[in-house]
């Protein structure tokens, strides 16, 4: 059956013609064929004996993870604090850099649509196209392992996210308020301060808090590439097969993410 919209705006059902039915069946068969082909390509090198044994291996590993080694918690507070610092400082640095980028990328605030805006968009896209782990690998190679590499990696990843959402919010403002401020003889800085910024402030605060929440998650795994934080303890425990410590670290990461979600929801509710 197919749906058509009549002149009165009402929906009308009609039976498909034989040709339409054949084309529809052909489309579904083509979709199934593509899915089967993709599956065969992706599993060409799969060793199915390992897959068959996976449930037993999973049960064995999870059995070794219980109970968690609670006595190890005292050694995790410092790495956890480093993780929170990585996420917070990286977010703050990204906000400082992404805010002017957002104004340069927005059509209604950029000084040059032909040159400055494409350059700002290129920086935003470049930041968003590289994962935080990749940034971490590069920065650990340049700066050495440690928290500094993690902070900069989070910042470089967050610039594109914040900049993109911010310039979209700037482009959606009410231009009549801006024109009213400009008609009083206000300069560009005053127009931004009194005509644009008050309109985008709720969106800006929401974007910043949301990105901080995301960075909490991303910073927990940066230690896997040597960029500091609780991920470093996780990597060490995984390498030594200390499964009770791994389960405790995972529980602490889960608790941290839950608390950050709660804080984010409270802040967003207060803003909105």
C-alpha positions in Angstrom: 0.0 0.0 0.0 1.1 3.6 -0.7 0.0 6.9 0.8 -0.8 9.9 -1.3 -1.8 13.4 0.0 -5.0 14.8 -1.6 -5.8 18.4 -2.5 -7.6 18.7 0.9 -4.5 17.6 2.7 -5.9 14.3 3.8 -4.0 11.0 3.4 -5.4 8.4 0.9 -4.3 4.8 0.7 -3.9 3.1 -2.7 -2.7 -0.3 -3.8 0.7 -0.5 -5.4 0.9 -1.3 -9.1 2.6 -4.5 -10.2 5.7 -2.5 -11.4 5.9 -0.7 -8.1 5.7 -3.9 -6.2 8.4 -5.5 -8.3 10.7 -2.5 -7.8 10.1 -2.5 -4.1 11.0 -6.2 -3.8 14.0 -5.6 -6.0 15.2 -2.8 -3.6 14.8 -5.1 -0.6 16.7 -7.9 -2.3 19.5 -5.6 -3.3 19.7 -4.3 0.3 20.0 -7.9 1.6 22.6 -8.8 -1.0 24.7 -5.8 0.0 24.4 -6.7 3.7 25.5 -10.3 3.0 28.4 -9.1 0.9 29.6 -6.7 3.6 29.2 -9.4 6.3 31.4 -11.8 4.2 34.1 -9.2 3.7 34.2 -8.2 7.4 34.3 -11.8 8.6 36.8 -13.1 6.0 39.6 -13.3 8.5 37.5 -14.3 11.5 38.6 -17.5 13.3 35.3 -19.0 14.3 36.8 -21.4 16.8 37.7 -18.3 18.9 34.2 -16.9 18.5 32.6 -20.2 19.6 34.8 -20.2 22.7 34.1 -16.5 23.5 31.3 -17.1 26.0 33.4 -19.4 28.1 36.3 -16.9 28.0 34.0 -14.1 29.0 32.6 -16.0 31.9 36.1 -16.9 33.0 37.4 -13.3 32.9 34.3 -11.9 34.7 34.7 -14.6 37.3 38.3 -13.4 37.9 37.1 -9.8 38.2 34.9 -10.6 41.2 35.1 -9.5 43.9 36.8 -6.1 43.2 40.0 -5.4 45.1 38.6 -2.7 47.3 42.0 -2.2 49.0 43.4 -0.9 45.7 41.0 2.1 45.8 43.5 4.2 47.8 45.9 4.2 44.9 43.2 5.4 42.4 42.2 8.7 43.9 45.2 10.6 42.5 44.7 9.2 38.9 41.0 9.9 39.2 41.8 13.5 40.3 44.1 13.8 37.3 41.3 12.6 35.0 39.0 15.2 36.3 41.7 17.9 35.8 42.3 16.7 32.3 38.7 17.0 31.4 38.1 20.3 33.1 41.2 22.1 32.0 41.0 20.7 28.5 37.4 22.0 28.2 38.3 25.4 29.5 41.2 25.8 27.0 38.8 24.7 24.2 36.2 27.2 25.3 38.8 30.0 25.2 39.9 29.1 21.6 36.5 27.9 20.2 34.6 31.0 21.2 36.3 33.5 18.8 36.4 30.7 16.2 32.6 30.4 16.4 32.2 34.2 15.8 34.7 34.0 12.9 32.9 31.0 11.4 29.3 32.4 11.6 28.1 34.1 8.5 26.5 37.1 10.4 29.6 37.9 12.5 32.6 36.9 10.4 34.7 39.8 9.0 35.3 37.9 5.7 33.0 35.3 4.2 35.5 34.6 1.4 38.6 34.0 3.5 38.2 34.2 7.3 35.1 32.0 7.5 36.5 29.1 5.4 39.7 29.2 7.5 37.8 29.1 10.7 35.6 26.2 9.4 38.7 24.3 8.3 40.1 24.5 11.9 36.8 23.4 13.3 36.5 20.5 10.9 40.1 19.5 11.5 39.6 19.4 15.2 36.5 17.3 15.0 37.9 14.8 12.5 40.7 13.5 14.8 39.7 11.4 17.8 41.0 12.3 21.2 43.0 9.1 21.4 44.8 10.0 18.2 45.6 13.5 19.5 46.8 11.8 22.7 49.2 9.5 20.7 50.6 12.4 18.8 51.1 14.6 21.8 52.6 11.8 23.9 55.2 11.4 21.1 55.8 15.2 21.1 55.5 16.2 24.8 56.1 12.8 26.5 53.7 10.9 28.7 51.8 12.7 31.3 48.8 14.9 32.2 49.8 17.8 29.9 49.5 15.7 26.8 46.0 14.6 28.0 44.9 18.2 28.6 46.0 19.4 25.2 44.5 16.3 23.5 41.1 17.0 25.1 41.3 20.7 24.2 42.2 20.0 20.5 39.3 17.5 20.2 36.8 19.8 21.9 37.6 23.0 19.9 35.7 21.6 16.8 32.7 20.5 18.8 32.2 23.7 20.7 33.1 25.9 17.7 30.6 24.1 15.4 27.6 24.3 17.8 28.5 27.8 18.8 28.6 29.3 15.3 25.4 27.5 14.5 23.8 29.2 17.5 25.2 32.6 16.4 23.7 32.2 12.9 20.2 31.5 14.4 20.0 34.7 16.5 17.3 37.3 16.1 18.9 39.9 13.8 16.3 42.6 14.8 17.9 42.9 18.2 21.4 43.3 16.6 20.1 46.0 14.2 18.5 47.9 17.1 21.8 47.9 19.0 23.7 48.9 15.8 21.2 51.7 15.1 22.2 53.4 18.3 25.7 53.9 17.0 27.2 51.0 18.9 30.6 49.6 17.8 31.3 45.9 16.8 32.3 45.0 20.4 29.2 46.6 21.9 27.0 44.8 19.3 28.5 41.5 20.3 28.2 42.2 24.0 24.6 43.6 24.0 23.1 42.2 20.9 24.5 38.8 20.2 26.0 37.4 23.4 22.8 37.6 25.6 21.0 35.6 22.9 23.6 32.8 22.7 24.5 32.6 26.4 22.1 29.8 27.3 23.2 27.7 24.3 26.9 28.5 25.1 26.5 27.4 28.7 24.7 24.2 27.6 27.4 23.4 25.0 30.2 23.9 27.5 28.7 21.7 30.2 27.7 19.0 27.7 31.3 19.0 26.3 32.7 18.8 29.8 30.5 15.7 30.4 31.8 14.1 27.2 35.4 14.9 28.1 35.0 13.1 31.4 34.4 9.9 29.5 37.2 10.5 26.9 39.8 11.5 29.5 39.3 8.1 31.4 40.8 6.2 28.4 43.6 8.7 27.5 45.8 6.9 29.9 45.8 3.9 27.6 48.1 5.9 25.3 50.2 7.4 28.1 48.3 10.7 28.5 47.8 10.3 32.3 44.7 9.8 34.4 42.9 6.7 35.6 43.3 5.1 32.2 47.0 4.7 33.0 46.1 2.5 36.0 43.6 0.6 33.9 46.3 -0.2 31.3 48.8 -1.3 34.0 46.2 -3.6 35.6 45.2 -5.0 32.2 48.9 -5.7 31.3 49.4 -7.6 34.6 46.1 -9.4 34.3 45.0 -8.0 37.7 41.3 -8.5 37.0 40.0 -7.6 40.5 41.8 -4.2 40.1 40.3 -3.8 36.6 36.8 -4.3 37.9 37.4 -1.7 40.7 38.7 0.8 38.1 35.7 0.2 35.9 33.4 0.8 38.8 35.1 4.0 39.7 34.9 5.2 36.0 31.2 4.3 36.0 30.6 6.2 39.2 32.4 9.2 37.9 30.4 9.3 34.7 27.2 8.9 36.6 28.1 11.8 38.9 29.1 14.0 35.9 25.7 13.1 34.2 23.9 14.3 37.4 25.9 17.5 37.6 25.3 18.2 33.9 21.6 17.6 34.2 21.4 20.0 37.2 23.3 22.7 35.4 21.3 22.4 32.2 18.0 22.5 34.2 19.2 25.7 36.0 20.2 27.3 32.7 17.1 26.3 30.7 
